[in-house]
C-alpha cells in the first residue's frame, strides 16, 4: 500500500468512484491500531483536505516504521470541487440508519450525497472489517465564525481518554445533539472518534492546525513512536498555542434552524464568547432570538447553509468528569434502572424510558454524568440514550 493519488477525478456517475476518496493509505505492522482521518466532509472546508494531502506526502518515509495502519480520506469530493458546503444535502447529516439501510438494499438515491455516502461506506467498512486492533477516527472540520480550534467528542470514556491527550478544548455532547453524522455512525460501530474544528474555513492557519493534530494523533493512537516524527514538539506547541487554555465544555442547548426561518446571526460572535441569559444573539422571521441561558456560545452560524444556528455550553469542572468516570466504571448506568419510573427500553439496550411523573425529581444532570446525553420525548415519557462501547472496544 502507500498509493497517493494526485488529484481526485470527479465522476459523473456513482459507479466505482470509491478510490477517489482515498488520499493515501499506509500500512506498517498491520496488527497494530488503525487511524482513519477524514477531511472536508463539508466542501466549503478545504483545510482538512489540504492537511491530509500534506501528511500523505510526508508519511511515505515513515510507513515501514508504523505500528498500525493509516487511512487518509476526503469526505465530500463533489462539494469540495464546487467549493460549496454540500451539493444536495448535508453529507454530515446523511448517515442515518434509514439512508444507510436504503443504500444497502440497493437504492441508488437521487442526491449527490447519496453517492458520496455509498462510496465512503464501502471504504470505511473495508477498513473496519479488516481491523485487528483499536480503531480511531478523526473528522476534520472548520467553522464559519472566527475563534479558537476545539475538539467535538461523543461522550464515551474511550473517546474522552483519547481526546484528553491533545492540548485542545474538548466539547462534550454536541455529537449527541446532531442526527446522522459520520462520527455517530462510526461511534455506533465501536470506533474511538474525535471531531476537530480547526479554525475559520478560509484562514491558512486552519490547515496548519489540522496537520499538527494529525501528527499528534499518530502518536496518541499508538501507531508512530514520538522519536520517529519530525518535529513532534513543534506540532504540539503549535496546537497548544492556537487553542488557548484547554478546557472541557459541555453542550446544553442547540438552536435548530431551517431554510425558511431566515435566520441571521448578529455580527461579531466568536466561539466560546460568554453570553448572558436573555441576550439577543440572532434574528429570524419570528423576531429576536435570545440566549436561553448564561453560557459560552459555540459555532454561531455565519454562512448561508446549515441546520444549527448556535449552541450554548458551559465549562465542566474536572471533579464531575472524574465522578462520571467512576460511576460508569462501577456500572451505575445499568443500576439506574432500579429507580422508580425508570425502565429499560424494550428495543434498545442503551436507552432508558423515564416516566417523568414518577421520576420527576430525577435531575437530567445525573443522566448526563452516566452518559445518557441523547433525549427524545415520546408522549409523557422521556427516552434517553447513551452510546454502546463506552468502556469496551469491539476491535481489540
Ligand atoms: Zn464541517
Boltz pocket constraint, residues with backbone or C-beta under 6 A from the ligand:
constraints:
  - pocket:
      binder: B
      contacts: [[A, 41], [A, 42], [A, 45], [A, 140], [A, 141], [A, 142]]
      max_distance: 6.0
